[in-house]
Amino acid sequence: MKPPSPREDSSDDLSRRRFARLAVVGLAAGAGAVGLTPPPAAAATDGQCYYDRAGRLAGEDPVLRNLVRALTPGTAPPELAAPAPVRLFDDLAMLSVGFVHAMAVLTDDGIVLIDALRSPEDAENVIVPGLRELGADPEAIKYVVVTHGHYDHFGGAQYLADRYGARVLMSPADWDLVERTRPEHAPTRDLEITDGQRLTLGDTTLRLYATPGHTAGTVSPILPVRTGSESHTAMLWGGTRPAGTLAELHTYLASVRSFRTRMRRAGVDVELVNHPVDDGLARAEQVRDDPGGDNPFVLGRRRTDRFMEVLDLMLRGWISDAEAREGEE
């Protein structure tokens, strides 16, 4: 797909941003960090053997340990402060409100935004000034790729379409979802994503893959990123928390496995998600504080593949528990 033709902060703002950064770092360093505190003891379930295997595979890896905790049944997502915007790579920025992120892919011909946070206010007060703070022009937003049709991912899309003429992309199933569940907030139906679709802007091509399970139309991108002369291939898992029914869980597991195969073929060595289930906020602070150091989002091919293996095991646990519940009915 070809693209269509074409501050200063107050001292109070800076203080809030510094506080947010300290809060994130404190969570990462202390006993209360995501994934570093075990969930409350619960009765053994049929899926426990899979959760235990996932925990053993995760070992002491904070990225994988966070994922295990986030997908352990009965755990609640933590309350996290919103960090300041940050470039994770030269051509990829994170714009976050704490519990959910948007990613801006910065190309030589404009910006592809992956997700649009919760609301028009988030777009106006987080995405737009965040891009400017990082030296990017929000008027260059050409596309908004919505990974799935929940409010915290499409909420700012219509604002960006109205203000900057951005084209909004979503899978057909999730266009239907937002029109059915949140018609008053749904963006105007625009471009539909097909499985494996290429989205090219300037010198950058994203591949958009159908990974249903979190919703019926969840999409996960694979894209190039770079820092200096180093080039990498990143994935972004489009929807983390499993849906409820056994059929949806089996669909989710099939998506994990198909996407894992595509990751291997693409040589993916960078892991990203749109919620802080992977120690992502603490790693973002590492990038901010040591921009010339080793990038903590570059896990390498083997460790990135292990992320998907842990996800696979956790889903098998959810499926085992769901099958046991059905057997009791």
Secondary structure, 3 states (H helix, E strand, C coil): CCCCCCCCCCHHHHHHHHHHHHHHHHHHHCCCCCCCCCCCCCCCCCCHHHHHHHHHHHCCCHHHHHHHHHCCCCCCCCCCCCCCCEEEECCEEEEECCCCEEEEEEECCEEEEECCCCCHHHHHHHHHHHHHHCCCCHHHEEEEECCCCCHHHHCCHHHHHHHHCCEEEECHHHHHHHHHHCCCCCCCCCEECCCCEEEEECCEEEEEEECCCCCCCCEEEEEEEEECCEEEEEEEECCCCCCCCHHHHHHHHHHHHHHHHHHHHHCCCEEEECCCCCCHHHHHHHHHHCCCCCCCCECCHHHHHHHHHHHHHHHHHHHHHHHHHHHHC
